[in-house]
Amino acid sequence: MTSKLSITRLDSIDIFRALTMFLMIFVNDLWTLEGVPHWLEHSAAKDDAMGFSDIIFPCFLFIVGLSIPFAIANRKSKGDSDLTIVKHIAERTFALLLMGIFTVNLESANDGMIISTYVWEIFMVIGFFLIWNVYPDKPENKSIYSLLKFIGFLILIGLAVIYKGGEDDNVVWMQTHWYGILGLIGWSYLICALVYLLIGDNVALIVLAWVFFAVFSMADFSGALGFLHRIRPHVWIVGSGSMPGFAMGGIVASVIYRKYSKQIKPATFLLILVGLGILSFAYGFGTRPFWGISKIRATPAWVGICSGISFMTFAFFYWLTDLKGKKSWAEILKPAGTSTLTCYLIPYVWYAVITLAGISLPIFLRTGMIGIIKSLLFSLIIVLITGLINKIGIKLKI
């Protein structure tokens, strides 16, 4: 019996995204705790190791890749031309890069600004929401919505003007730094979306593109790309191929599904995903002796192992939700999967507000296992808040 599943949408992708965002908020809150088990945290750059926190971002990039073929196919079904789609890709990339640059500069903000760093942080998020909120489809209010977007940009410009970063003896203005999490997603999305738009559902070429990023990463670590040192500061593949490599892995999985879901049994697709996961693990552990495992250095081993985890996890959720129909358990996390960017940004306001208010939990609630439970509950609260503000018309979309 061949699969009759729709090729336009998979519940497993939304649920995988929701759980990943829930866990991202959780691991991002671990800094508030004491006595956190080492295996939960990020590993240091010098270590040949990988903590649980080092897995979450790769999974999210993989999910970005999973979504790209479906999103582009959906736009084409509505009559969008390739040029229109390229414009949309550019707009989304710009939004992610801009937000990424602001958030990464927040990390090195100097207390010498004319306003508190935390006030700067709150206005940053307000600016994001004013610009990229999904406003109601009411033509009579279009001028008001345009004004709100304009105010949002003015806020960001004002924040950029007053920004001071670095140390007191070396104050600097805003810089791109490493573009932040959102910026890395933006660059990876740009590269992989354009590659998919060019190649389409050609499995062989998509796999070749995926392999290219893996080879590029290894070539960089081996020193084989040293002759490109002059152009590296100006033009380079983000993460030396590691970041788009994760996303391209997701595209590989989606393209195989889209092309063959009505020709092969679901069990066969599951086996393909497991096979790709095993192949990724082999690549990861095979390259570990050369450069170690490190998220900070984005080593090939980190890419391979996390890609393997992503393929296996997607296979599990595909089996559980799309084949078995067991998805009610994830309903509580739904806002994290459908309003992911909104969910990601809310903690910025939360941390700033409680700091300005001088609110701090007792140390026993922030230590060890109790602290971990606290962070899990915090993540759930953020997801629930996301759902609540969605209902009153506050939801980001780029």
C-alpha positions as CSV (number, residue, x, y, z in Angstrom):
1,M,0.0,0.0,0.0
2,T,1.5,3.4,-1.0
3,S,1.3,6.5,1.1
4,K,-1.7,8.8,0.6
5,L,-0.3,11.5,2.8
6,S,-0.5,15.1,1.6
7,I,2.7,16.5,0.2
8,T,1.8,20.0,1.2
9,R,2.1,19.7,4.9
10,L,3.5,17.5,7.6
11,D,2.3,17.8,11.2
12,S,5.6,16.3,12.3
13,I,7.5,19.4,11.0
14,D,5.4,21.8,13.1
15,I,5.6,19.6,16.2
16,F,9.4,19.1,15.8
17,R,9.7,22.9,15.5
18,A,7.5,23.5,18.5
19,L,9.4,21.1,20.7
20,T,12.8,22.4,19.5
21,M,11.8,26.0,20.3
22,F,10.5,24.9,23.7
23,L,13.9,23.3,24.4
24,M,15.8,26.4,23.0
25,I,14.0,28.6,25.5
26,F,14.8,26.1,28.2
27,V,18.5,25.9,27.5
28,N,18.7,29.6,27.0
29,D,17.4,30.0,30.6
30,L,20.1,27.7,32.1
31,W,22.3,30.8,32.7
32,T,19.9,31.8,35.6
33,L,20.7,28.5,37.5
34,E,23.4,27.2,39.8
35,G,24.6,23.6,39.8
36,V,23.5,22.7,36.3
37,P,24.8,19.3,35.2
38,H,27.7,19.7,32.8
39,W,26.0,17.5,30.1
40,L,23.1,20.0,29.8
41,E,25.3,23.0,29.1
42,H,27.3,24.2,26.1
43,S,30.8,22.7,25.9
44,A,33.8,25.0,25.8
45,A,35.5,25.7,22.4
46,K,38.6,23.9,23.5
47,D,36.8,20.7,24.6
48,D,36.2,17.7,22.4
49,A,32.7,17.4,23.6
50,M,29.1,18.3,23.1
51,G,26.4,19.1,25.6
52,F,22.6,18.9,25.2
53,S,22.5,22.6,24.6
54,D,24.8,22.2,21.6
55,I,22.2,20.1,19.8
56,I,19.2,22.4,19.8
57,F,20.3,25.1,17.3
58,P,21.3,22.5,14.7
59,C,17.9,20.8,15.0
60,F,16.3,24.2,14.4
61,L,18.4,24.8,11.3
62,F,17.4,21.3,10.1
63,I,13.8,22.2,10.6
64,V,14.3,25.4,8.6
65,G,15.5,23.2,5.8
66,L,12.5,20.8,6.2
67,S,10.1,23.8,5.7
68,I,11.7,25.4,2.7
69,P,10.4,23.0,-0.1
70,F,6.9,23.1,1.3
71,A,6.9,26.9,1.7
72,I,8.3,27.6,-1.9
73,A,5.8,25.0,-3.4
74,N,3.0,26.8,-1.6
75,R,4.0,30.1,-3.0
76,K,4.2,28.7,-6.5
77,S,0.8,27.1,-6.1
78,K,-0.5,30.6,-5.5
79,G,1.0,31.8,-8.8
80,D,4.2,33.5,-7.5
81,S,6.9,33.8,-10.0
82,D,10.5,32.8,-9.2
83,L,11.4,36.5,-9.1
84,T,8.6,37.2,-6.6
85,I,9.9,34.3,-4.5
86,V,13.5,35.6,-4.6
87,K,12.2,39.0,-3.4
88,H,10.4,37.2,-0.5
89,I,13.5,35.3,0.4
90,A,15.5,38.5,0.4
91,E,13.0,40.2,2.6
92,R,13.0,37.4,5.2
93,T,16.8,37.3,5.1
94,F,17.0,41.0,5.7
95,A,14.6,40.8,8.7
96,L,16.6,37.9,10.3
97,L,19.9,39.6,9.7
98,L,18.7,42.9,11.2
99,M,17.2,41.2,14.2
100,G,20.3,39.1,14.6
101,I,22.6,42.1,14.5
102,F,20.6,43.9,17.2
103,T,20.4,40.9,19.5
104,V,24.0,40.0,19.2
105,N,25.0,43.6,20.0
106,L,22.9,43.5,23.1
107,E,25.3,41.0,24.5
108,S,28.2,43.5,24.4
109,A,26.3,46.7,25.2
110,N,28.1,49.2,27.5
111,D,26.4,50.6,30.5
112,G,27.5,54.1,29.3
113,M,24.5,54.4,27.0
114,I,22.0,57.2,27.8
115,I,19.4,54.6,28.7
116,S,19.7,51.4,30.6
117,T,20.7,48.3,28.6
118,Y,17.5,46.7,29.7
119,V,15.4,49.6,28.5
120,W,17.3,49.4,25.2
121,E,16.5,45.7,25.0
122,I,12.7,46.3,25.6
123,F,12.5,48.9,22.9
124,M,14.4,46.7,20.5
125,V,11.7,44.0,20.8
126,I,9.0,46.6,20.6
127,G,10.6,47.8,17.3
128,F,10.6,44.2,16.0
129,F,7.0,43.7,16.8
130,L,5.8,47.0,15.3
131,I,7.6,46.2,12.0
132,W,6.9,42.5,11.6
133,N,3.6,42.0,13.4
134,V,0.8,40.4,11.4
135,Y,-1.7,43.1,11.2
136,P,-5.4,42.5,10.4
137,D,-6.5,42.5,6.8
138,K,-8.4,45.7,7.0
139,P,-7.8,48.0,4.1
140,E,-9.3,51.0,5.9
141,N,-6.5,50.7,8.6
142,K,-3.7,50.2,6.2
143,S,-2.3,53.7,6.8
144,I,-2.3,53.1,10.5
145,Y,-0.4,49.8,10.1
146,S,2.1,51.5,7.8
147,L,2.7,54.2,10.4
148,L,3.3,51.6,13.1
149,K,5.9,49.9,10.9
150,F,7.5,53.2,10.3
151,I,7.6,53.9,14.0
152,G,9.2,50.5,14.5
153,F,12.0,51.4,12.1
154,L,12.4,54.8,13.8
155,I,12.8,53.0,17.1
156,L,15.5,50.7,15.8
157,I,17.3,53.6,14.1
158,G,17.2,55.6,17.4
159,L,18.5,52.6,19.3
160,A,21.4,52.2,16.8
161,V,22.3,55.9,17.2
162,I,22.6,55.8,21.0
163,Y,24.2,52.4,21.1
164,K,27.5,52.0,22.9
165,G,29.3,48.6,23.1
166,G,32.6,47.2,24.3
167,E,34.5,48.1,27.4
168,D,34.8,51.5,29.0
169,D,38.3,52.0,27.7
170,N,37.3,50.9,24.1
171,V,33.7,51.9,23.4
172,V,32.5,50.9,20.0
173,W,29.4,51.2,17.9
174,M,27.2,48.3,16.6
175,Q,29.0,45.6,14.7
176,T,27.9,42.5,12.9
177,H,30.0,40.3,15.2
178,W,28.8,36.7,14.4
179,Y,25.3,37.9,13.4
180,G,23.6,36.2,16.4
181,I,21.4,33.1,16.2
182,L,18.8,34.9,14.1
183,G,21.4,36.1,11.7
184,L,22.9,32.6,11.3
185,I,19.5,31.4,10.5
186,G,19.1,34.2,8.0
187,W,22.3,33.4,6.1
188,S,21.5,29.7,6.1
189,Y,18.0,30.3,4.9
190,L,19.1,32.6,2.1
191,I,21.7,30.1,0.8
192,C,19.5,27.0,1.0
193,A,16.3,28.6,-0.2
194,L,18.1,29.9,-3.3
195,V,19.7,26.5,-3.9
196,Y,16.3,24.8,-3.7
197,L,14.7,27.4,-5.9
198,L,17.4,26.7,-8.5
199,I,17.4,22.9,-8.2
200,G,13.9,22.1,-7.2
201,D,12.9,18.6,-6.3
202,N,15.9,17.0,-8.0
203,V,17.0,14.5,-5.3
204,A,20.5,13.8,-6.8
205,L,21.4,17.5,-7.1
206,I,19.9,18.3,-3.6
207,V,22.0,15.6,-2.1
208,L,25.1,16.8,-4.0
209,A,24.5,20.3,-2.6
210,W,24.3,18.8,0.9
211,V,27.5,16.9,0.4
212,F,29.2,20.1,-1.0
213,F,28.7,21.9,2.4
214,A,30.1,18.9,4.2
215,V,33.2,18.9,1.9
216,F,33.6,22.6,2.2
217,S,33.6,22.4,6.0
218,M,36.2,19.6,6.0
219,A,38.3,21.5,3.4
220,D,38.3,24.6,5.6
221,F,39.4,22.7,8.7
222,S,42.1,20.8,6.8
223,G,43.5,24.1,5.6
224,A,42.8,23.3,1.9
225,L,41.0,26.7,1.5
226,G,43.9,28.7,2.8
227,F,44.4,30.2,-0.7
228,L,41.1,32.0,-0.3
229,H,42.2,33.9,2.8
230,R,42.0,37.3,0.9
231,I,38.3,37.0,0.2
232,R,37.3,35.2,3.4
233,P,36.7,38.4,5.4
234,H,34.4,39.7,2.7
235,V,32.7,36.7,1.1
236,W,32.3,33.3,2.8
237,I,29.8,30.6,3.5
238,V,28.4,31.0,7.0
239,G,30.0,28.6,9.4
240,S,32.3,27.4,6.6
241,G,29.3,25.4,5.3
242,S,28.2,24.0,8.7
243,M,25.1,26.1,9.1
244,P,23.6,25.7,5.6
245,G,24.7,22.0,5.9
246,F,22.2,21.5,8.6
247,A,19.4,23.2,6.7
248,M,20.3,21.4,3.5
249,G,20.0,18.1,5.3
250,G,16.4,19.1,6.1
251,I,15.8,19.9,2.5
252,V,17.1,16.5,1.5
253,A,14.5,14.8,3.8
254,S,11.6,17.0,2.5
255,V,12.5,16.6,-1.1
256,I,12.6,12.8,-0.8
257,Y,9.2,12.9,0.9
258,R,7.7,15.3,-1.6
259,K,9.0,13.3,-4.6
260,Y,8.4,9.7,-3.5
261,S,5.7,9.8,-0.8
262,K,3.0,8.5,-3.2
263,Q,5.3,5.9,-4.7
264,I,6.9,4.3,-1.6
265,K,5.5,2.9,1.6
266,P,5.8,5.1,4.7
267,A,8.0,2.5,6.3
268,T,10.4,2.9,3.4
269,F,10.6,6.6,3.9
270,L,11.3,6.0,7.6
271,L,14.1,3.6,6.7
272,I,15.5,6.3,4.3
273,L,15.5,8.8,7.2
274,V,17.2,6.3,9.5
275,G,19.7,5.5,6.8
276,L,20.5,9.2,6.3
277,G,20.9,9.5,10.1
278,I,23.3,6.6,10.3
279,L,25.3,8.1,7.4
280,S,25.5,11.4,9.2
281,F,26.6,9.8,12.4
282,A,29.3,7.9,10.5
283,Y,30.5,11.2,9.0
284,G,30.5,12.9,12.4
285,F,32.3,10.2,14.4
286,G,34.6,9.5,11.4
287,T,35.8,13.1,11.4
288,R,36.0,13.5,15.2
289,P,39.6,12.2,15.5
290,F,40.8,15.0,13.2
291,W,39.1,18.1,14.6
292,G,37.0,17.0,17.6
293,I,33.4,17.8,18.4
294,S,32.7,21.5,19.0
295,K,29.7,23.7,18.5
296,I,31.7,26.9,19.1
297,R,34.2,25.9,16.3
298,A,31.4,24.3,14.2
299,T,33.5,21.2,13.5
300,P,32.5,18.6,10.9
301,A,31.9,16.1,13.7
302,W,29.4,18.4,15.4
303,V,27.6,18.9,12.1
304,G,27.5,15.1,11.4
305,I,26.4,14.0,14.8
306,C,23.7,16.7,15.2
307,S,22.5,16.1,11.6
308,G,22.1,12.4,12.5
309,I,20.1,13.3,15.6
310,S,17.9,15.6,13.5
311,F,17.2,12.9,10.9
312,M,16.4,10.3,13.6
313,T,14.2,12.7,15.6
314,F,12.3,13.7,12.5
315,A,11.8,10.1,11.6
316,F,10.3,9.5,15.1
317,F,7.9,12.4,14.9
318,Y,6.9,11.4,11.4
319,W,6.1,8.0,12.6
320,L,4.3,9.2,15.8
321,T,2.3,12.1,14.4
322,D,1.8,11.6,10.6
323,L,1.5,7.9,10.6
324,K,0.0,7.0,14.0
325,G,-1.9,10.3,14.4
326,K,-0.7,10.8,18.0
327,K,-0.4,14.6,18.1
328,S,-2.8,15.8,20.8
329,W,0.1,15.7,23.4
330,A,1.8,18.5,21.5
331,E,-1.2,20.8,21.5
332,I,0.1,22.8,24.5
333,L,3.3,23.5,22.6
334,K,1.5,24.6,19.4
335,P,2.3,28.3,19.7
336,A,6.0,27.5,19.7
337,G,5.6,25.8,16.3
338,T,3.3,28.3,14.6
339,S,4.6,31.6,16.2
340,T,8.2,30.6,16.6
341,L,9.9,34.0,16.2
342,T,7.4,35.6,18.6
343,C,8.1,32.8,21.1
344,Y,11.9,33.3,20.7
345,L,11.8,37.1,21.4
346,I,9.4,37.2,24.4
347,P,12.2,36.1,26.9
348,Y,14.2,39.2,26.0
349,V,11.4,41.4,27.4
350,W,10.9,39.0,30.3
351,Y,14.5,39.1,31.5
352,A,14.7,42.9,31.0
353,V,11.5,43.6,33.0
354,I,12.3,41.4,36.0
355,T,15.8,42.8,36.2
356,L,14.5,46.4,36.1
357,A,11.9,45.4,38.7
358,G,14.6,43.8,40.9
359,I,12.8,40.5,41.0
360,S,14.8,37.4,41.7
361,L,13.8,33.9,42.7
362,P,15.3,32.4,45.9
363,I,18.6,30.5,45.2
364,F,17.0,27.2,46.2
365,L,14.6,27.6,43.2
366,R,17.5,28.2,40.9
367,T,19.7,25.3,41.9
368,G,20.1,21.7,40.7
369,M,17.1,19.7,39.8
370,I,14.6,22.2,41.2
371,G,16.3,24.9,39.1
372,I,16.0,22.7,36.0
373,I,12.3,22.2,36.7
374,K,12.0,26.0,37.1
375,S,13.5,26.5,33.6
376,L,11.3,23.9,32.1
377,L,8.2,25.7,33.6
378,F,9.6,29.0,32.4
379,S,9.8,27.7,28.9
380,L,6.2,26.4,29.1
381,I,5.1,29.8,30.4
382,I,6.7,31.6,27.5
383,V,4.9,29.3,25.1
384,L,1.6,29.9,26.8
385,I,2.2,33.7,26.7
386,T,2.9,33.4,23.0
387,G,-0.5,31.7,22.5
388,L,-2.3,34.4,24.6
389,I,-0.8,37.4,22.7
390,N,-1.5,35.6,19.4
391,K,-5.2,35.7,20.3
392,I,-5.1,39.5,20.8
393,G,-3.4,40.0,17.4
394,I,0.3,40.1,18.3
395,K,2.2,37.7,16.1
396,L,5.4,38.1,14.2
397,K,5.8,37.0,10.6
398,I,8.6,37.7,8.2
